[in-house]
Amino acid sequence: MAESVIVLRIWRKGPRGPELLERLGQELGRDDVVADDSGVVRLKMDGRGGKGWDTLRDALDRSGSDWREWLHLESRPPR
């Protein structure tokens, strides 16, 4: 199956960003949702274009209603 790489970035310092990433990992059933030293997470998601992005966005929404205050999700790729 085709994959897409989607980038998340932690906006703010503090414990909430890593907490949200941990919850996101639980939602996705993955243990690789960890930011690098500069606060960036690159995730390979199944599906090209917007499919993987939609899956990730839905999981973020389930992870916490405040995720937009702590994490930046790159723009949705074109279909």
N, CA, C and O atoms as a Tripos MOL2 file, in Angstrom:
@<TRIPOS>MOLECULE
protein
  316   315    79     0     0
PROTEIN
NO_CHARGES

@<TRIPOS>ATOM
      1 N           0.8390   -1.1770    0.0000 N.3       1 MET1
      2 CA          0.0000    0.0000    0.0000 C.3       1 MET1
      3 C           0.8840    1.2400    0.0000 C.2       1 MET1
      4 O           1.9580    1.2470    0.6010 O.2       1 MET1
      5 N           0.4350    2.2650   -0.6630 N.am      2 ALA2
      6 CA          1.1780    3.5200   -0.7270 C.3       2 ALA2
      7 C           1.1770    4.2140    0.6230 C.2       2 ALA2
      8 O           0.2440    4.0810    1.4160 O.2       2 ALA2
      9 N           2.2440    4.9560    0.8620 N.am      3 GLU3
     10 CA          2.3670    5.6850    2.1190 C.3       3 GLU3
     11 C           2.5730    7.1630    1.8450 C.2       3 GLU3
     12 O           3.0390    7.5560    0.7750 O.2       3 GLU3
     13 N           2.2220    7.9590    2.8150 N.am      4 SER4
     14 CA          2.5460    9.3810    2.7760 C.3       4 SER4
     15 C           3.2150    9.7300    4.0990 C.2       4 SER4
     16 O           2.9410    9.1080    5.1240 O.2       4 SER4
     17 N           4.0850   10.7200    4.0710 N.am      5 VAL5
     18 CA          4.7510   11.1850    5.2750 C.3       5 VAL5
     19 C           4.1010   12.4990    5.6840 C.2       5 VAL5
     20 O           4.0420   13.4480    4.9020 O.2       5 VAL5
     21 N           3.6200   12.5380    6.9070 N.am      6 ILE6
     22 CA          2.9280   13.7140    7.4270 C.3       6 ILE6
     23 C           3.7300   14.2520    8.6010 C.2       6 ILE6
     24 O           4.2060   13.4960    9.4480 O.2       6 ILE6
     25 N           3.8690   15.5680    8.6370 N.am      7 VAL7
     26 CA          4.7060   16.2080    9.6430 C.3       7 VAL7
     27 C           3.8420   16.9350   10.6670 C.2       7 VAL7
     28 O           2.9450   17.7050   10.3240 O.2       7 VAL7
     29 N           4.1430   16.6660   11.9320 N.am      8 LEU8
     30 CA          3.5610   17.3900   13.0700 C.3       8 LEU8
     31 C           4.6970   18.1340   13.7570 C.2       8 LEU8
     32 O           5.8440   17.6870   13.7270 O.2       8 LEU8
     33 N           4.3870   19.2510   14.3660 N.am      9 ARG9
     34 CA          5.3880   19.9870   15.1260 C.3       9 ARG9
     35 C           4.7700   20.4430   16.4450 C.2       9 ARG9
     36 O           3.6290   20.9040   16.4840 O.2       9 ARG9
     37 N           5.5430   20.3080   17.5260 N.am     10 ILE10
     38 CA          5.0910   20.8290   18.8170 C.3      10 ILE10
     39 C           5.2990   22.3390   18.8030 C.2      10 ILE10
     40 O           6.4140   22.8100   18.5790 O.2      10 ILE10
     41 N           4.2380   23.0950   19.0390 N.am     11 TRP11
     42 CA          4.2500   24.5670   19.0330 C.3      11 TRP11
     43 C           4.8590   25.1570   20.3010 C.2      11 TRP11
     44 O           5.6640   26.0880   20.2500 O.2      11 TRP11
     45 N           4.4570   24.5970   21.4330 N.am     12 ARG12
     46 CA          4.7760   25.2060   22.7240 C.3      12 ARG12
     47 C           5.5020   24.2270   23.6190 C.2      12 ARG12
     48 O           5.2980   23.0150   23.5430 O.2      12 ARG12
     49 N           6.3470   24.7680   24.4630 N.am     13 LYS13
     50 CA          7.0350   23.9380   25.4570 C.3      13 LYS13
     51 C           6.0750   23.6370   26.6040 C.2      13 LYS13
     52 O           5.1610   24.4110   26.8900 O.2      13 LYS13
     53 N           6.2950   22.5280   27.2370 N.am     14 GLY14
     54 CA          5.4580   22.1240   28.3560 C.3      14 GLY14
     55 C           5.0690   20.6720   28.2050 C.2      14 GLY14
     56 O           5.3380   20.0560   27.1740 O.2      14 GLY14
     57 N           4.4450   20.1280   29.2130 N.am     15 PRO15
     58 CA          4.1440   18.6940   29.2190 C.3      15 PRO15
     59 C           2.9940   18.2990   28.2860 C.2      15 PRO15
     60 O           2.8920   17.1330   27.9030 O.2      15 PRO15
     61 N           2.1380   19.2360   27.9180 N.am     16 ARG16
     62 CA          0.9400   18.8650   27.1570 C.3      16 ARG16
     63 C           1.2580   18.3530   25.7490 C.2      16 ARG16
     64 O           0.6060   17.4220   25.2780 O.2      16 ARG16
     65 N           2.2350   18.9360   25.0790 N.am     17 GLY17
     66 CA          2.5870   18.4680   23.7330 C.3      17 GLY17
     67 C           2.9650   16.9980   23.7220 C.2      17 GLY17
     68 O           2.3800   16.2220   22.9660 O.2      17 GLY17
     69 N           3.9370   16.5900   24.5490 N.am     18 PRO18
     70 CA          4.2800   15.1620   24.6050 C.3      18 PRO18
     71 C           3.1090   14.2810   25.0600 C.2      18 PRO18
     72 O           2.9780   13.1490   24.5950 O.2      18 PRO18
     73 N           2.2650   14.7820   25.9550 N.am     19 GLU19
     74 CA          1.0800   14.0110   26.3720 C.3      19 GLU19
     75 C           0.1660   13.7550   25.1780 C.2      19 GLU19
     76 O          -0.3270   12.6420   24.9920 O.2      19 GLU19
     77 N          -0.0570   14.7890   24.3700 N.am     20 LEU20
     78 CA         -0.9060   14.6270   23.1930 C.3      20 LEU20
     79 C          -0.2910   13.6510   22.1960 C.2      20 LEU20
     80 O          -1.0060   12.8590   21.5830 O.2      20 LEU20
     81 N           1.0220   13.7000   22.0320 N.am     21 LEU21
     82 CA          1.6750   12.7410   21.1320 C.3      21 LEU21
     83 C           1.5200   11.3140   21.6430 C.2      21 LEU21
     84 O           1.3100   10.3860   20.8620 O.2      21 LEU21
     85 N           1.6250   11.1460   22.9520 N.am     22 GLU22
     86 CA          1.4340    9.8080   23.5310 C.3      22 GLU22
     87 C           0.0150    9.3120   23.2820 C.2      22 GLU22
     88 O          -0.1840    8.1590   22.9010 O.2      22 GLU22
     89 N          -0.9610   10.1710   23.4940 N.am     23 ARG23
     90 CA         -2.3650    9.7860   23.2350 C.3      23 ARG23
     91 C          -2.5870    9.4930   21.7590 C.2      23 ARG23
     92 O          -3.3100    8.5620   21.4050 O.2      23 ARG23
     93 N          -1.9530   10.3040   20.8890 N.am     24 LEU24
     94 CA         -2.0680   10.0710   19.4560 C.3      24 LEU24
     95 C          -1.5110    8.6950   19.1030 C.2      24 LEU24
     96 O          -2.1140    7.9590   18.3210 O.2      24 LEU24
     97 N          -0.3710    8.3520   19.6750 N.am     25 GLY25
     98 CA          0.1990    7.0240   19.4430 C.3      25 GLY25
     99 C          -0.7450    5.9210   19.8680 C.2      25 GLY25
    100 O          -0.8690    4.9070   19.1820 O.2      25 GLY25
    101 N          -1.4130    6.1110   21.0010 N.am     26 GLN26
    102 CA         -2.3860    5.1260   21.4700 C.3      26 GLN26
    103 C          -3.5570    5.0270   20.5020 C.2      26 GLN26
    104 O          -4.0150    3.9270   20.1920 O.2      26 GLN26
    105 N          -4.0440    6.1650   20.0250 N.am     27 GLU27
    106 CA         -5.1700    6.1770   19.0780 C.3      27 GLU27
    107 C          -4.8160    5.4430   17.7840 C.2      27 GLU27
    108 O          -5.6420    4.7380   17.2040 O.2      27 GLU27
    109 N          -3.5610    5.6280   17.3460 N.am     28 LEU28
    110 CA         -3.1240    5.0210   16.0900 C.3      28 LEU28
    111 C          -2.5780    3.6060   16.2800 C.2      28 LEU28
    112 O          -2.3370    2.8970   15.3030 O.2      28 LEU28
    113 N          -2.3810    3.1890   17.5480 N.am     29 GLY29
    114 CA         -1.8060    1.8830   17.8150 C.3      29 GLY29
    115 C          -0.3440    1.8120   17.4110 C.2      29 GLY29
    116 O           0.1220    0.7940   16.9000 O.2      29 GLY29
    117 N           0.3860    2.9160   17.6470 N.am     30 ARG30
    118 CA          1.7890    3.0090   17.2350 C.3      30 ARG30
    119 C           2.6450    3.4860   18.3980 C.2      30 ARG30
    120 O           2.1720    4.1800   19.2980 O.2      30 ARG30
    121 N           3.9090    3.0980   18.3600 N.am     31 ASP31
    122 CA          4.8260    3.5600   19.4050 C.3      31 ASP31
    123 C           5.9160    4.4760   18.8490 C.2      31 ASP31
    124 O           6.8900    4.7710   19.5430 O.2      31 ASP31
    125 N           5.7600    4.9260   17.6090 N.am     32 ASP32
    126 CA          6.7670    5.7790   16.9850 C.3      32 ASP32
    127 C           6.3400    7.2440   16.8840 C.2      32 ASP32
    128 O           6.9050    7.9970   16.0920 O.2      32 ASP32
    129 N           5.3640    7.6470   17.6650 N.am     33 VAL33
    130 CA          4.8810    9.0320   17.6430 C.3      33 VAL33
    131 C           5.6660    9.8140   18.7000 C.2      33 VAL33
    132 O           5.1710   10.1030   19.7890 O.2      33 VAL33
    133 N           6.9040   10.1410   18.3360 N.am     34 VAL34
    134 CA          7.8260   10.8030   19.2520 C.3      34 VAL34
    135 C           8.4910   11.9520   18.5020 C.2      34 VAL34
    136 O           8.9290   11.7900   17.3630 O.2      34 VAL34
    137 N           8.5620   13.1120   19.1480 N.am     35 ALA35
    138 CA          9.1950   14.2740   18.5320 C.3      35 ALA35
    139 C          10.7140   14.1680   18.6080 C.2      35 ALA35
    140 O          11.2600   13.6120   19.5600 O.2      35 ALA35
    141 N          11.3880   14.7070   17.5940 N.am     36 ASP36
    142 CA         12.8420   14.7850   17.6550 C.3      36 ASP36
    143 C          13.2460   15.9840   18.5230 C.2      36 ASP36
    144 O          12.3860   16.6200   19.1320 O.2      36 ASP36
    145 N          14.5330   16.2940   18.5830 N.am     37 ASP37
    146 CA         15.0180   17.3690   19.4530 C.3      37 ASP37
    147 C          14.4680   18.7460   19.0920 C.2      37 ASP37
    148 O          14.4390   19.6420   19.9360 O.2      37 ASP37
    149 N          14.0310   18.9190   17.8470 N.am     38 SER38
    150 CA         13.4740   20.2100   17.4510 C.3      38 SER38
    151 C          11.9440   20.2350   17.4900 C.2      38 SER38
    152 O          11.3260   21.1900   17.0200 O.2      38 SER38
    153 N          11.3330   19.1840   18.0520 N.am     39 GLY39
    154 CA          9.8800   19.1550   18.2150 C.3      39 GLY39
    155 C           9.1070   18.6770   17.0060 C.2      39 GLY39
    156 O           7.8990   18.8980   16.9180 O.2      39 GLY39
    157 N           9.7860   18.0210   16.0660 N.am     40 VAL40
    158 CA          9.1440   17.5590   14.8300 C.3      40 VAL40
    159 C           8.8900   16.0550   14.8960 C.2      40 VAL40
    160 O           9.7190   15.2810   15.3760 O.2      40 VAL40
    161 N           7.7120   15.6670   14.3950 N.am     41 VAL41
    162 CA          7.3430   14.2540   14.2830 C.3      41 VAL41
    163 C           7.0160   13.9940   12.8170 C.2      41 VAL41
    164 O           6.1850   14.6880   12.2310 O.2      41 VAL41
    165 N           7.6640   13.0030   12.2300 N.am     42 ARG42
    166 CA          7.3610   12.5930   10.8580 C.3      42 ARG42
    167 C           6.7350   11.2030   10.9280 C.2      42 ARG42
    168 O           7.3400   10.2500   11.4180 O.2      42 ARG42
    169 N           5.5130   11.1170   10.4260 N.am     43 LEU43
    170 CA          4.7810    9.8480   10.5010 C.3      43 LEU43
    171 C           4.4730    9.3270    9.1060 C.2      43 LEU43
    172 O           3.9320   10.0480    8.2680 O.2      43 LEU43
    173 N           4.8200    8.0760    8.8680 N.am     44 LYS44
    174 CA          4.4160    7.4170    7.6320 C.3      44 LYS44
    175 C           3.0180    6.8740    7.8570 C.2      44 LYS44
    176 O           2.7720    6.0950    8.7780 O.2      44 LYS44
    177 N           2.1140    7.3000    7.0000 N.am     45 MET45
    178 CA          0.7150    6.8960    7.1130 C.3      45 MET45
    179 C           0.3110    6.1550    5.8470 C.2      45 MET45
    180 O           0.7560    6.4950    4.7500 O.2      45 MET45
    181 N          -0.5330    5.1430    6.0030 N.am     46 ASP46
    182 CA         -1.0620    4.4300    4.8450 C.3      46 ASP46
    183 C          -1.9380    5.3630    4.0270 C.2      46 ASP46
    184 O          -2.7010    6.1610    4.5730 O.2      46 ASP46
    185 N          -1.8200    5.2550    2.7460 N.am     47 GLY47
    186 CA         -2.6660    6.0310    1.8460 C.3      47 GLY47
    187 C          -1.9600    7.2630    1.3160 C.2      47 GLY47
    188 O          -1.2030    7.9200    2.0310 O.2      47 GLY47
    189 N          -2.2120    7.5600    0.0820 N.am     48 ARG48
    190 CA         -1.6350    8.7450   -0.5520 C.3      48 ARG48
    191 C          -2.5380    9.9570   -0.3690 C.2      48 ARG48
    192 O          -3.7130    9.8500   -0.0180 O.2      48 ARG48
    193 N          -1.9310   11.1210   -0.6240 N.am     49 GLY49
    194 CA         -2.6960   12.3470   -0.5890 C.3      49 GLY49
    195 C          -3.3660   12.5620    0.7440 C.2      49 GLY49
    196 O          -2.7420   12.4450    1.7990 O.2      49 GLY49
    197 N          -4.6400   12.8780    0.6860 N.am     50 GLY50
    198 CA         -5.3690   13.2480    1.8820 C.3      50 GLY50
    199 C          -5.8180   12.1050    2.7750 C.2      50 GLY50
    200 O          -6.2200   12.3490    3.9130 O.2      50 GLY50
    201 N          -5.7650   10.8610    2.2970 N.am     51 LYS51
    202 CA         -6.2880    9.7460    3.0960 C.3      51 LYS51
    203 C          -5.5330    9.5780    4.4160 C.2      51 LYS51
    204 O          -6.1520    9.4950    5.4770 O.2      51 LYS51
    205 N          -4.2130    9.5270    4.3570 N.am     52 GLY52
    206 CA         -3.4150    9.3910    5.5770 C.3      52 GLY52
    207 C          -3.5570   10.5990    6.4850 C.2      52 GLY52
    208 O          -3.6070   10.4710    7.7080 O.2      52 GLY52
    209 N          -3.6230   11.7870    5.8640 N.am     53 TRP53
    210 CA         -3.7840   13.0300    6.6170 C.3      53 TRP53
    211 C          -5.1120   13.0130    7.3680 C.2      53 TRP53
    212 O          -5.1670   13.3820    8.5420 O.2      53 TRP53
    213 N          -6.1840   12.5880    6.6970 N.am     54 ASP54
    214 CA         -7.5030   12.5120    7.3430 C.3      54 ASP54
    215 C          -7.4810   11.5470    8.5280 C.2      54 ASP54
    216 O          -8.0560   11.8360    9.5770 O.2      54 ASP54
    217 N          -6.8240   10.4130    8.3610 N.am     55 THR55
    218 CA         -6.7130    9.4380    9.4460 C.3      55 THR55
    219 C          -5.9980   10.0490   10.6430 C.2      55 THR55
    220 O          -6.4330    9.8970   11.7840 O.2      55 THR55
    221 N          -4.8980   10.7400   10.3680 N.am     56 LEU56
    222 CA         -4.1300   11.3730   11.4400 C.3      56 LEU56
    223 C          -4.9300   12.4800   12.1100 C.2      56 LEU56
    224 O          -4.9280   12.5790   13.3370 O.2      56 LEU56
    225 N          -5.6000   13.2960   11.3480 N.am     57 ARG57
    226 CA         -6.3920   14.3960   11.9020 C.3      57 ARG57
    227 C          -7.5160   13.8710   12.7810 C.2      57 ARG57
    228 O          -7.7690   14.4210   13.8530 O.2      57 ARG57
    229 N          -8.1900   12.8190   12.3480 N.am     58 ASP58
    230 CA         -9.2470   12.2140   13.1610 C.3      58 ASP58
    231 C          -8.6880   11.7000   14.4860 C.2      58 ASP58
    232 O          -9.3120   11.8700   15.5340 O.2      58 ASP58
    233 N          -7.5220   11.0760   14.4400 N.am     59 ALA59
    234 CA         -6.8900   10.5650   15.6680 C.3      59 ALA59
    235 C          -6.4870   11.7270   16.5800 C.2      59 ALA59
    236 O          -6.6080   11.6190   17.8000 O.2      59 ALA59
    237 N          -6.0120   12.8270   16.0090 N.am     60 LEU60
    238 CA         -5.6880   14.0080   16.8190 C.3      60 LEU60
    239 C          -6.9400   14.5330   17.5230 C.2      60 LEU60
    240 O          -6.8990   14.8670   18.7070 O.2      60 LEU60
    241 N          -8.0380   14.6040   16.7970 N.am     61 ASP61
    242 CA         -9.2920   15.0810   17.3910 C.3      61 ASP61
    243 C          -9.7240   14.2020   18.5620 C.2      61 ASP61
    244 O         -10.2570   14.7020   19.5520 O.2      61 ASP61
    245 N          -9.4990   12.9060   18.4520 N.am     62 ARG62
    246 CA         -9.8440   11.9920   19.5490 C.3      62 ARG62
    247 C          -8.8510   12.0920   20.7020 C.2      62 ARG62
    248 O          -9.1790   11.7310   21.8330 O.2      62 ARG62
    249 N          -7.6470   12.5770   20.4310 N.am     63 SER63
    250 CA         -6.5880   12.6520   21.4440 C.3      63 SER63
    251 C          -6.7890   13.7810   22.4420 C.2      63 SER63
    252 O          -6.3440   13.6850   23.5850 O.2      63 SER63
    253 N          -7.4490   14.8390   22.0250 N.am     64 GLY64
    254 CA         -7.6700   15.9700   22.9250 C.3      64 GLY64
    255 C          -8.1690   17.1720   22.1550 C.2      64 GLY64
    256 O          -7.6370   17.5050   21.0960 O.2      64 GLY64
    257 N          -9.1840   17.8200   22.6810 N.am     65 SER65
    258 CA         -9.7840   18.9480   21.9700 C.3      65 SER65
    259 C          -8.8490   20.1530   21.8760 C.2      65 SER65
    260 O          -9.0890   21.0620   21.0820 O.2      65 SER65
    261 N          -7.7870   20.1650   22.6810 N.am     66 ASP66
    262 CA         -6.8600   21.3000   22.6780 C.3      66 ASP66
    263 C          -5.6100   21.0520   21.8300 C.2      66 ASP66
    264 O          -4.6460   21.8110   21.9330 O.2      66 ASP66
    265 N          -5.6050   20.0260   21.0100 N.am     67 TRP67
    266 CA         -4.3850   19.6910   20.2860 C.3      67 TRP67
    267 C          -3.8940   20.8380   19.4170 C.2      67 TRP67
    268 O          -2.6830   20.9860   19.2490 O.2      67 TRP67
    269 N          -4.7810   21.6580   18.8580 N.am     68 ARG68
    270 CA         -4.3770   22.7700   17.9890 C.3      68 ARG68
    271 C          -3.6010   23.8540   18.7350 C.2      68 ARG68
    272 O          -2.8770   24.6390   18.1230 O.2      68 ARG68
    273 N          -3.7530   23.8920   20.0480 N.am     69 GLU69
    274 CA         -3.0030   24.8590   20.8460 C.3      69 GLU69
    275 C          -1.5630   24.3990   21.0690 C.2      69 GLU69
    276 O          -0.7060   25.2070   21.4270 O.2      69 GLU69
    277 N          -1.2920   23.1300   20.8660 N.am     70 TRP70
    278 CA          0.0130   22.5560   21.1790 C.3      70 TRP70
    279 C           0.7510   21.9850   19.9790 C.2      70 TRP70
    280 O           1.9820   21.9580   19.9600 O.2      70 TRP70
    281 N           0.0080   21.5290   18.9790 N.am     71 LEU71
    282 CA          0.6120   20.8520   17.8310 C.3      71 LEU71
    283 C           0.2130   21.5360   16.5340 C.2      71 LEU71
    284 O          -0.9020   22.0400   16.3990 O.2      71 LEU71
    285 N           1.1380   21.5470   15.5820 N.am     72 HIS72
    286 CA          0.8390   22.0490   14.2460 C.3      72 HIS72
    287 C           0.8650   20.8670   13.2870 C.2      72 HIS72
    288 O           1.8570   20.1430   13.2040 O.2      72 HIS72
    289 N          -0.2200   20.6820   12.5730 N.am     73 LEU73
    290 CA         -0.3300   19.6400   11.5610 C.3      73 LEU73
    291 C          -0.1360   20.3120   10.2100 C.2      73 LEU73
    292 O          -0.8260   21.2810    9.8950 O.2      73 LEU73
    293 N           0.7980   19.8050    9.4070 N.am     74 GLU74
    294 CA          1.0280   20.4190    8.1030 C.3      74 GLU74
    295 C          -0.2660   20.3950    7.2780 C.2      74 GLU74
    296 O          -1.1780   19.6190    7.5630 O.2      74 GLU74
    297 N          -0.3300   21.2330    6.2780 N.am     75 SER75
    298 CA         -1.5260   21.3550    5.4470 C.3      75 SER75
    299 C          -1.8570   20.0400    4.7610 C.2      75 SER75
    300 O          -0.9790   19.2340    4.4550 O.2      75 SER75
    301 N          -3.1450   19.8490    4.5310 N.am     76 ARG76
    302 CA         -3.6180   18.6340    3.8740 C.3      76 ARG76
    303 C          -3.1060   18.5970    2.4460 C.2      76 ARG76
    304 O          -3.2480   19.5770    1.7160 O.2      76 ARG76
    305 N          -2.5090   17.4800    2.0320 N.am     77 PRO77
    306 CA         -2.0270   17.3820    0.6480 C.3      77 PRO77
    307 C          -3.2040   17.3360   -0.3300 C.2      77 PRO77
    308 O          -4.3080   16.9350    0.0370 O.2      77 PRO77
    309 N          -2.9620   17.7460   -1.5650 N.am     78 PRO78
    310 CA         -4.0410   17.6930   -2.5680 C.3      78 PRO78
    311 C          -4.4620   16.2620   -2.8520 C.2      78 PRO78
    312 O          -3.6940   15.3230   -2.6460 O.2      78 PRO78
    313 N          -5.6530   16.1130   -3.3130 N.am     79 ARG79
    314 CA         -6.1730   14.7710   -3.6440 C.3      79 ARG79
    315 C          -5.5510   14.2350   -4.8870 C.2      79 ARG79
    316 O          -5.8720   13.1240   -5.3080 O.2      79 ARG79
@<TRIPOS>BOND
     1     1     2 1
     2     2     3 1
     3     3     4 2
     4     3     5 am
     5     5     6 1
     6     6     7 1
     7     7     8 2
     8     7     9 am
     9     9    10 1
    10    10    11 1
    11    11    12 2
    12    11    13 am
    13    13    14 1
    14    14    15 1
    15    15    16 2
    16    15    17 am
    17    17    18 1
    18    18    19 1
    19    19    20 2
    20    19    21 am
    21    21    22 1
    22    22    23 1
    23    23    24 2
    24    23    25 am
    25    25    26 1
    26    26    27 1
    27    27    28 2
    28    27    29 am
    29    29    30 1
    30    30    31 1
    31    31    32 2
    32    31    33 am
    33    33    34 1
    34    34    35 1
    35    35    36 2
    36    35    37 am
    37    37    38 1
    38    38    39 1
    39    39    40 2
    40    39    41 am
    41    41    42 1
    42    42    43 1
    43    43    44 2
    44    43    45 am
    45    45    46 1
    46    46    47 1
    47    47    48 2
    48    47    49 am
    49    49    50 1
    50    50    51 1
    51    51    52 2
    52    51    53 am
    53    53    54 1
    54    54    55 1
    55    55    56 2
    56    55    57 am
    57    57    58 1
    58    58    59 1
    59    59    60 2
    60    59    61 am
    61    61    62 1
    62    62    63 1
    63    63    64 2
    64    63    65 am
    65    65    66 1
    66    66    67 1
    67    67    68 2
    68    67    69 am
    69    69    70 1
    70    70    71 1
    71    71    72 2
    72    71    73 am
    73    73    74 1
    74    74    75 1
    75    75    76 2
    76    75    77 am
    77    77    78 1
    78    78    79 1
    79    79    80 2
    80    79    81 am
    81    81    82 1
    82    82    83 1
    83    83    84 2
    84    83    85 am
    85    85    86 1
    86    86    87 1
    87    87    88 2
    88    87    89 am
    89    89    90 1
    90    90    91 1
    91    91    92 2
    92    91    93 am
    93    93    94 1
    94    94    95 1
    95    95    96 2
    96    95    97 am
    97    97    98 1
    98    98    99 1
    99    99   100 2
   100    99   101 am
   101   101   102 1
   102   102   103 1
   103   103   104 2
   104   103   105 am
   105   105   106 1
   106   106   107 1
   107   107   108 2
   108   107   109 am
   109   109   110 1
   110   110   111 1
   111   111   112 2
   112   111   113 am
   113   113   114 1
   114   114   115 1
   115   115   116 2
   116   115   117 am
   117   117   118 1
   118   118   119 1
   119   119   120 2
   120   119   121 am
   121   121   122 1
   122   122   123 1
   123   123   124 2
   124   123   125 am
   125   125   126 1
   126   126   127 1
   127   127   128 2
   128   127   129 am
   129   129   130 1
   130   130   131 1
   131   131   132 2
   132   131   133 am
   133   133   134 1
   134   134   135 1
   135   135   136 2
   136   135   137 am
   137   137   138 1
   138   138   139 1
   139   139   140 2
   140   139   141 am
   141   141   142 1
   142   142   143 1
   143   143   144 2
   144   143   145 am
   145   145   146 1
   146   146   147 1
   147   147   148 2
   148   147   149 am
   149   149   150 1
   150   150   151 1
   151   151   152 2
   152   151   153 am
   153   153   154 1
   154   154   155 1
   155   155   156 2
   156   155   157 am
   157   157   158 1
   158   158   159 1
   159   159   160 2
   160   159   161 am
   161   161   162 1
   162   162   163 1
   163   163   164 2
   164   163   165 am
   165   165   166 1
   166   166   167 1
   167   167   168 2
   168   167   169 am
   169   169   170 1
   170   170   171 1
   171   171   172 2
   172   171   173 am
   173   173   174 1
   174   174   175 1
   175   175   176 2
   176   175   177 am
   177   177   178 1
   178   178   179 1
   179   179   180 2
   180   179   181 am
   181   181   182 1
   182   182   183 1
   183   183   184 2
   184   183   185 am
   185   185   186 1
   186   186   187 1
   187   187   188 2
   188   187   189 am
   189   189   190 1
   190   190   191 1
   191   191   192 2
   192   191   193 am
   193   193   194 1
   194   194   195 1
   195   195   196 2
   196   195   197 am
   197   197   198 1
   198   198   199 1
   199   199   200 2
   200   199   201 am
   201   201   202 1
   202   202   203 1
   203   203   204 2
   204   203   205 am
   205   205   206 1
   206   206   207 1
   207   207   208 2
   208   207   209 am
   209   209   210 1
   210   210   211 1
   211   211   212 2
   212   211   213 am
   213   213   214 1
   214   214   215 1
   215   215   216 2
   216   215   217 am
   217   217   218 1
   218   218   219 1
   219   219   220 2
   220   219   221 am
   221   221   222 1
   222   222   223 1
   223   223   224 2
   224   223   225 am
   225   225   226 1
   226   226   227 1
   227   227   228 2
   228   227   229 am
   229   229   230 1
   230   230   231 1
   231   231   232 2
   232   231   233 am
   233   233   234 1
   234   234   235 1
   235   235   236 2
   236   235   237 am
   237   237   238 1
   238   238   239 1
   239   239   240 2
   240   239   241 am
   241   241   242 1
   242   242   243 1
   243   243   244 2
   244   243   245 am
   245   245   246 1
   246   246   247 1
   247   247   248 2
   248   247   249 am
   249   249   250 1
   250   250   251 1
   251   251   252 2
   252   251   253 am
   253   253   254 1
   254   254   255 1
   255   255   256 2
   256   255   257 am
   257   257   258 1
   258   258   259 1
   259   259   260 2
   260   259   261 am
   261   261   262 1
   262   262   263 1
   263   263   264 2
   264   263   265 am
   265   265   266 1
   266   266   267 1
   267   267   268 2
   268   267   269 am
   269   269   270 1
   270   270   271 1
   271   271   272 2
   272   271   273 am
   273   273   274 1
   274   274   275 1
   275   275   276 2
   276   275   277 am
   277   277   278 1
   278   278   279 1
   279   279   280 2
   280   279   281 am
   281   281   282 1
   282   282   283 1
   283   283   284 2
   284   283   285 am
   285   285   286 1
   286   286   287 1
   287   287   288 2
   288   287   289 am
   289   289   290 1
   290   290   291 1
   291   291   292 2
   292   291   293 am
   293   293   294 1
   294   294   295 1
   295   295   296 2
   296   295   297 am
   297   297   298 1
   298   298   299 1
   299   299   300 2
   300   299   301 am
   301   301   302 1
   302   302   303 1
   303   303   304 2
   304   303   305 am
   305   305   306 1
   306   306   307 1
   307   307   308 2
   308   307   309 am
   309   309   310 1
   310   310   311 1
   311   311   312 2
   312   311   313 am
   313   313   314 1
   314   314   315 1
   315   315   316 2
@<TRIPOS>SUBSTRUCTURE
     1 MET1         2 RESIDUE 1 A MET
     2 ALA2         6 RESIDUE 1 A ALA
     3 GLU3        10 RESIDUE 1 A GLU
     4 SER4        14 RESIDUE 1 A SER
     5 VAL5        18 RESIDUE 1 A VAL
     6 ILE6        22 RESIDUE 1 A ILE
     7 VAL7        26 RESIDUE 1 A VAL
     8 LEU8        30 RESIDUE 1 A LEU
     9 ARG9        34 RESIDUE 1 A ARG
    10 ILE10       38 RESIDUE 1 A ILE
    11 TRP11       42 RESIDUE 1 A TRP
    12 ARG12       46 RESIDUE 1 A ARG
    13 LYS13       50 RESIDUE 1 A LYS
    14 GLY14       54 RESIDUE 1 A GLY
    15 PRO15       58 RESIDUE 1 A PRO
    16 ARG16       62 RESIDUE 1 A ARG
    17 GLY17       66 RESIDUE 1 A GLY
    18 PRO18       70 RESIDUE 1 A PRO
    19 GLU19       74 RESIDUE 1 A GLU
    20 LEU20       78 RESIDUE 1 A LEU
    21 LEU21       82 RESIDUE 1 A LEU
    22 GLU22       86 RESIDUE 1 A GLU
    23 ARG23       90 RESIDUE 1 A ARG
    24 LEU24       94 RESIDUE 1 A LEU
    25 GLY25       98 RESIDUE 1 A GLY
    26 GLN26      102 RESIDUE 1 A GLN
    27 GLU27      106 RESIDUE 1 A GLU
    28 LEU28      110 RESIDUE 1 A LEU
    29 GLY29      114 RESIDUE 1 A GLY
    30 ARG30      118 RESIDUE 1 A ARG
    31 ASP31      122 RESIDUE 1 A ASP
    32 ASP32      126 RESIDUE 1 A ASP
    33 VAL33      130 RESIDUE 1 A VAL
    34 VAL34      134 RESIDUE 1 A VAL
    35 ALA35      138 RESIDUE 1 A ALA
    36 ASP36      142 RESIDUE 1 A ASP
    37 ASP37      146 RESIDUE 1 A ASP
    38 SER38      150 RESIDUE 1 A SER
    39 GLY39      154 RESIDUE 1 A GLY
    40 VAL40      158 RESIDUE 1 A VAL
    41 VAL41      162 RESIDUE 1 A VAL
    42 ARG42      166 RESIDUE 1 A ARG
    43 LEU43      170 RESIDUE 1 A LEU
    44 LYS44      174 RESIDUE 1 A LYS
    45 MET45      178 RESIDUE 1 A MET
    46 ASP46      182 RESIDUE 1 A ASP
    47 GLY47      186 RESIDUE 1 A GLY
    48 ARG48      190 RESIDUE 1 A ARG
    49 GLY49      194 RESIDUE 1 A GLY
    50 GLY50      198 RESIDUE 1 A GLY
    51 LYS51      202 RESIDUE 1 A LYS
    52 GLY52      206 RESIDUE 1 A GLY
    53 TRP53      210 RESIDUE 1 A TRP
    54 ASP54      214 RESIDUE 1 A ASP
    55 THR55      218 RESIDUE 1 A THR
    56 LEU56      222 RESIDUE 1 A LEU
    57 ARG57      226 RESIDUE 1 A ARG
    58 ASP58      230 RESIDUE 1 A ASP
    59 ALA59      234 RESIDUE 1 A ALA
    60 LEU60      238 RESIDUE 1 A LEU
    61 ASP61      242 RESIDUE 1 A ASP
    62 ARG62      246 RESIDUE 1 A ARG
    63 SER63      250 RESIDUE 1 A SER
    64 GLY64      254 RESIDUE 1 A GLY
    65 SER65      258 RESIDUE 1 A SER
    66 ASP66      262 RESIDUE 1 A ASP
    67 TRP67      266 RESIDUE 1 A TRP
    68 ARG68      270 RESIDUE 1 A ARG
    69 GLU69      274 RESIDUE 1 A GLU
    70 TRP70      278 RESIDUE 1 A TRP
    71 LEU71      282 RESIDUE 1 A LEU
    72 HIS72      286 RESIDUE 1 A HIS
    73 LEU73      290 RESIDUE 1 A LEU
    74 GLU74      294 RESIDUE 1 A GLU
    75 SER75      298 RESIDUE 1 A SER
    76 ARG76      302 RESIDUE 1 A ARG
    77 PRO77      306 RESIDUE 1 A PRO
    78 PRO78      310 RESIDUE 1 A PRO
    79 ARG79      314 RESIDUE 1 A ARG
